[in-house]
Amino acid sequence: MLERIRTSLAGLSPAERRVAELLLAEPRGFVTQPVSTLAERAGVSKPTVVRLCRSLGYGGLTDLKRSLAAAVNEGVPFVHRAVDEGDAPADIIVKVIDNAASALLKFRGTATAHAFERAIDALARAGLAGRRIEFYGVGNSGIVAQDAQHKFFRLGVNAAAVSDGHVQVMSATMLGEGDCAVIISNSGRSRDLLDAAEIARRQGATTLLITASGSPLARTANATQHILLAADHPEDYDRYSPMVSRLLHLVIIDILTTGVALRLPATLRGRLREIKKNLRSKRHAADA
């Protein structure tokens, strides 16, 4: 929102621009101050403040303040970007779910189908040829890598998850043409993962990069065998516990798993039915 207002400055009248500049300089103060104070501080009339709101596409000052408060909400550091100190459980439920749903819907609108097509094709070819599919991640991304390995393992392909940096280097060194290395990183700045991606490339493997676009890891995707699956979100990885980013990464893995499963022979899908059948014996019998 702030960036959009900033780019709109040139199209505003001089008086409206003064109000907009005040908003950009002190967005949190703008939310809490009455129209009379805002007008006085910007050196304009109260109707000018309202006209600015309408020029920016809002119904009025209250409408703009509501959107602005949501845009500048920083949440509780290292906990969650959407919640505030003192939020009741009912508020936390709504905020956390709305934050996740918003990020997922935004990803749905920005996901590049062509990149997923290439990624699914590479993974399916590796699976059908009995080549190796390695999932690399550290920290929270390592947990996502384990989930990915579990899902692909059930498809009957040669999949492994590696979260130790030294083992990642050894694993990437043993990759070859036809193999796939899936690199998962929220920040895209992990030295271990950058090293593993570079080694995998030198060995001729296809690398699939699940990370934020513009990150150091994403910028290495510069050839046909290196595929970027961008997972962009508003979560500051230096300030908040990874919540939305982890959900996005898990969704990307689900998309890849589903796409690959549809390309595998029906006999392999039959194996999934057999797994489900055999797992039923591990459950407690239902009451008679």
N, C-alpha and C positions, 0 to 999 in steps of 0.2 A: 504494500500500500504506500509506504513512504517513498519507494523508488518511483512509483507511478505519479505521485504528487510532484516529486522533484522534476520529472520529465515534462510535467504540465506547466511549469512556471512561465515559460516563454509565451504561452497563449493566454495568460491571465492579464487583467487590467493592473496598472501599477498599485492600486489600493488593495486589490485581492492578492497580489503577489506579496505584499507586506504581511498579510495574515498567513499566507502559506509558508513564508519563510519563518515566521514565529512558530508555526506548527512543526516544521522540520527541525528547528533548533531545540525545541522543548516538547516533544510529543507527549510525554507523560504529564507535564504541567498543563498542556492544552486540554487534556481530557478532564482535568479536575476543576478548571477555572470557569466562572460564568461568562456569558457573552459580553457583559459590560467590561469586565477586566480584560478580556481578549481584545476587545475593540480599543480600549484605552492604551494597552501595551503596543498594539500595532499602529496606533495613530490613525484609526479609521472609525467610521460609524458602525453601530451595531448591525444595521441592515447589510453592510458590506461583508461582515462575517458570515451572515446567512447566505449572501449571494455566492461567496466562495464555495460554501458547501454544495450548492446546487451546480456551480460550474464544474465541480469535481465529480458530479453524478450522484450526489446524496440528497435525500429528501429534506434535510435540514441539519442543524447543528447537533441535535440529539443522535440522529442517524450516523453522522460522521464520527462523533465521539465514541459511539458503540463499536464501530468498525476499527477505529484507531486503538481503542483499549485492547481489542483482541490482537491487533497487529503488533503492538509493542509489549505484550505480556511476556515476561521473561521466566515466569514460573519460579520454582524453587531450585536453586543451583544444585546440581549433582543428583537431583531426584527426578523431576519431570518438568518439561517446558510448559505444560498446559495447566498446571495446578498452582495454587497460591497457598501461602501459610494460612492455616486456620480453616481451610476448606473442609466441609463436612463430608462424610462418606458418600452421601448422595451426589454432592458436587463432583467428587473425584470420579465416580462412576461415569457421569455424563461427560466430563472433560476428557478423560483418558480415552473413552470409546469414540467420542467425536473427533479427537485429534487423530486417532488411528484411522478412522473411516475417511476423514478428509485427505490424509496422505495417500491412502490406497486408491481413492477415486481420482486424485490428481495423477498418480502413477498410471492408472488405466488410460488417461487421456494423453499421456506423454510417452508411453512405452513404444519402442520402435519395433514394429512387427518384423521388419526385414532382419534386424539383428537377432531376434529370437528364432527366425527361420533358419538362419545360418548356424546358430548355436545348436538347435535341435538336430539339424542335419549332421553336424560334426559328431555330436554325442551318439546319435543313432548308428552312424557308420562305424564308430569306434566299438560300440556294443556288439554289433552284428559281426564284426571282424575279430572279436575276442581281444581287442586292444585294451590298454589300461585307461581308466578314467580316475584321475586323482583330484580330490577336493582339498584345497589348502586354505586355512584360516587360523588366526591367533585370537586368544581371548574370547569374546562373545562370538566373533566370526568363526572361531573354531567349533563352537557348539552348532552353528548353522551347517558347517562342513560335515559334522557327524550326522546331522539330520539328512543331509543330501546323500551321504554314503549309505545310510539305512534305506532310503527310498530306492536308490539305484540298485543296491544289493538285492532287493526283492524282485527286480526285473531280470535277475540272472546275469547281469553284466559284471565285468571285472572292475569293481569300484573300491576305492580306499579313501579314508579321511586322515589327514596329517596336520597336527597343530604344533608340533615341535619344530623350531626353526632349523636345527641341524638336520633332522630327518627330512624336512622339506627339501633341503639342498641335495641330499642323497637321492631322494625320490625323483626330483626333477632331472637329475643327472642321468637316471636310468630310463627316462622317457625317450620316445623316438617318434618318427613320422607315423601318423595315424592315431597316436595317443592324444588324450585331452587332459589339460590341467585347468581346473576351475578355481580361480583365485577370488576369494571372498574377503572384502575389507570395507569397513564403514568409512574410515578416513582416507584410505588409499595411500597411506604414508608409512606403513610398516616396512622397515628395512628388510626383514626376513622375507616378506611376501614379494617385494620388489625384486630381491635377489632370485627367489624361486621362479618368478615369472620370466626373468631374463634367461636363466639357465634352461628352462623348458623351451623357450623360443630357439635358443641356439641348438638344442637337440632335435628340432624339427617338429615338436608337438604343437598342436593347436591350443592356444590359451583363451579361456573365456573369463572375462574380468567383470565381476559383480561389485561395483563400487560407484561412488559419486562421480559424475562427469566433471572434468576439470581437475580432478585429483592427480597427483603424480603417477599413480598406477594407471588411471584412465588415459593419461597422455601417452602412455607407451603403446596403446593400441593403434598402430600405424600401418598395418599390413593385412592382407586378406586372411591370414591364418590366426589373427589376433582379434577377438570379437569383444566389443564393449557392450555390456548390459547395464546401462546407467540406472542407478537407484538414487535419485535425488530427493531430498526431504529437507524440512526447515530445522532439523535437530542439530544443535551445535555439539559435535562429538567431544569437544574439550570441556564442555560445561554441564552436559546432562548425561544421565545413564542411557545407553542405547535402547530405546523402546520402539519407535516407529521404524528406524533403520533395520532392526532385526526382523520386524514383521515383513517389511518389503523384501528383504533377502530371502526369507522363508517362502514368500509368495512366488518369487522368481524361481526358486528351486522347484516348487510345485508345478509351475508352468512348464519348466524343462522336463520334469519327470513325466508329466501327462503327455507332452508332445512326443517324447521318446517312446513311451509305452505304446502309443498309437502307431508307431512305425515299426515296431518289433513284430515278428511273426506271431500268428495266433497261438502257436504251440507255447510260446513264452508267456502269453497272457493266461493260457491254461495252467501254467505253473503257479501263477498268482492264486488261482482258484484252489489249487492243491494245497498251497501254503495256508490259506484261510481255513480249509477243511481240517488240516492237521492241527492247527492252533486251537480248534474248538475243544480238543481233548485237554487243553491246559486250563480250561475254565471250570468253575464249580458247576456241578449239575444243578439244573433248575429244580425248585421244589415241585414235588409231584402234586 
